[in-house]
Amino acid sequence: MTWLTPVAYALFLLLLVYRYATRGPRLSAYQPQRDGPLVSVIVPARNEAVNIERCVRSILQTEYRSIEVIVVDDRSTDATAEIVERLARAPEATGRLQLVRGAELAEGWFGKRVGTHAAVKQHVAEDLALAQLYVRHHLDIFLTHGDQYMAVRMYRSLPEVIEGWSKNLALGVPLMFPPNVLMRRAAPYLMWVPALCWIVPPLAWAVAGQAWAAVTTAISLAIWVAVYRAEGAPVRYTLLYPLGAAMVAYIMIRSALRGPNVEWRGRRYGLGAK
């Protein structure tokens, strides 16, 4: 009977993924327009010299012509600002692209200095903290799929993946725990445990031939097939999910050992429990 718990857990996850993949709201179809009211697209950027030109060009090349692009350079230490200035001088970008250079942050602020962000000024992951405030104040949050209209790429190398997800896990996971100092201090040391749920079954199946492990592994594969199909990724990669889970566990442990210190885009933040 020891196999019932992991199998039940895996089935529960499969149900959640199926619901996400089939019932999530998606942006409805639209009739393409070439002109209309002016739309301003704001692109925040810090040390994005590798990506900024392609990003800006893709926006300027949209079918909708009444558009302006405002790139806010967050004190980049690379050539981000220079690239945008060069693009702005091109004939096709005249009057449609401008660069705004970000100023130093006010004391006590980690991010955007605007009124709606005052309550989360000391959170680097202010989007998560702000969403929690919305929920606590009974405000609606709407999330929809728009993958049929746009694509993004978060990282280009394994070191970038490790750095980026170390930040996301260190900052995001504690927000999932009750808002008291004890729980949020313990969160970084507990967050790697769920990753074991993806690693232990295939290991137990391979080493000991346990039936429950075989069933749980099969369900885990089905979960990742559903996730990869929903995200448009090659399904064959699901066979590597134990390696992915091991990498996530490593990133989580690494994040916990580093403590409340986060480095991102050349900046280091020393954070307490929030």
Secondary structure, 3 states (H helix, E strand, C coil): CCCHHHHHHHHHHHHHHHHHHHHCCECCCCCCCCCCCCEEEEEEECCCCCCHHHHHHHHHCCCCCCEEEEEEECCCCCCHHHHHHHHHCCHHHCCCEEEEECCCCCCCCCCCCCHHHHHHCCCCCHHHHHHHHHHHCCCCCCCCECCCCCCCCCCCCHHHHHHHHHHHHHHHHHHHCCCCHHHHHHHHHHCCHHHHHHHHHHHHHHHHCCHHHHHHHHHHHHHHHHHHHHHCCCHHHHHHHHHHHHHHHHHHHHHHHHCCEEEECCEEEECCCC
